Amino acid sequence: MRRWQGGVVLLAAALLAAVAWATNPTEHHPRKPGMYTSRYDHINVDNILKSERLLKNYFDCLMDRGPCTADGSELKRNIPDALRTGCSKCTEKQEDGARKVIKHLMDNKPDLWKQLEAKWDPDGEYTRRITAAEEKRSKAKP
């Protein structure tokens, strides 16, 4: 479990694109003020993770190797903010889904995971910050 905990939130925003959750936080959809929209919280993460085609399409979008859906494009604009703030504008469901996606990528698609890390956190700045926050969170849970 320790193997994936450090990066659990690191690419939460980036991987949320893969599950089509967070779009522009300025859109007018039901959500708490200042949070990313919960418009896509009903998406079934498992179905996307099971589909090589969908996963590849979202990965290619995030890596600037292919076209993006509208939600993928919106999220790419939010990635810097989400990384900077440790996904503080994500809903609990979005964070849970991100953990599931990240664990899946790290365990089953490490080549994709490494490429995402290299693109979105080349200096390891966010990984270090988020690793510390995740360890603190793990210790606080009963």
N, C-alpha and C positions, 0 to 999 in steps of 0.2 A: 504494500500500500504506500509506503514511504516513497517509492520510486516515482509515482505520479503526483503526489501531493504538492510538491514545490511549484509546479506549473499549473495547478488546478485553475486558478483564476487568470493567469497570465494572458491567455488567449481567449478568455471567455467571450469577449465581444467579437473577436474574429470568428470564433467557432459558432457563435450564435447566428452568424450569417448562414452557416451550413444548415442550421435548423430553422432559419427564417424567423427569428424572433424580433430582435430590437431594430427598429427603424429610427428615423430622425426623432429625437426627443421633443422637437418643437411641433410635431404633428398633433392634430386634435383627435386623440383617441383616449378612451377611458384609461387612466393610470394615475398614480400619485404624482403630484407636482414635482418636477425635477427628475423624474424617473424616465427610462426608456419606455416606449409603448408596450402594453401587455397584449396588444392585438394578436400576436402570434403565439401566445403561451399555450394554446391548445394543440400545437403541432406535435405529432408523434415522433419523437426523436429516434426511437428504435427503427421505424420504417425507413428513415433517411439513412441511418447507419447500415442497414441491411442492403441498401441500394448502391451498388458501386457507381452507377451512372450519376445519381444525384450527388453523392459525396464528391465524386470527381468534378462535377460541374461547379459546385460551390468552392472546392479547393482551387480550381483553376481561376475562378473569379477573384478569390482572395490573393492569389499569387500573380495577378495581372497577366494570366496566360489564356484567358478566355472571356467571353461575355458574362455580364452579371445580370441577374434578375433585378428588378427595381428594389426589392428589399436588401439584396446583397450590396447594391450600390450605396444605398442609404447607410447601411452598417459600416461599410468601408470608410465612410466619412466620420463615423463615430469611434472607430477603433482607437485613434490616438487619445481621445478623451477617456475612453474606457480603460485603457492601459494606464494612463496617468493617474486615474482615480481608483484603480483597483476594482473596477466594475461597480462602483458605488451607486450608479444609477440603474443597475440591473435589478429586476424583481427576484424574489427568492426562487421562483420557478425557473427563471432564466439561469441563475447561478447553478441550480441543481442540474439542469439540462446541460450546461456547459461542462460541469464536472463529468457527466456521463460521456459526453462527446470526447473530451480530452482523454479520459481514461481509455476509451475505445481506441483512439488514435495512437496513444502511447503503447498500448498493449498489442494492437493489431496492425497498425500502420505507422511504425516508427519513422519510416522514410518521409512520410507526409508531415508528421509532427516536427521533425528536425527542420524541414524546409520552412514551415510556418514560424518556428522560433527564430530562424536565421533572418527572415524578412521583417518580422514585427518586433523583435527584441535582440538585435545584433550585438549589443554591448552587455546584455544580461542585466541591465538596470532594473527592469520591471520584474524579472525573475527573482532577483535578490529581495526586492521589496515585498513582493507577493508571497514568496516563500516564508519570510518572517511572519507576515500576517496570517498565513494559513497555519503555520505551526502554533501560533498564539490561539487561533480559533480552535484547533484540534485539542489543545490543552484545556480550553474553557468548556468543551462539551463534556457532559457527564458520562 
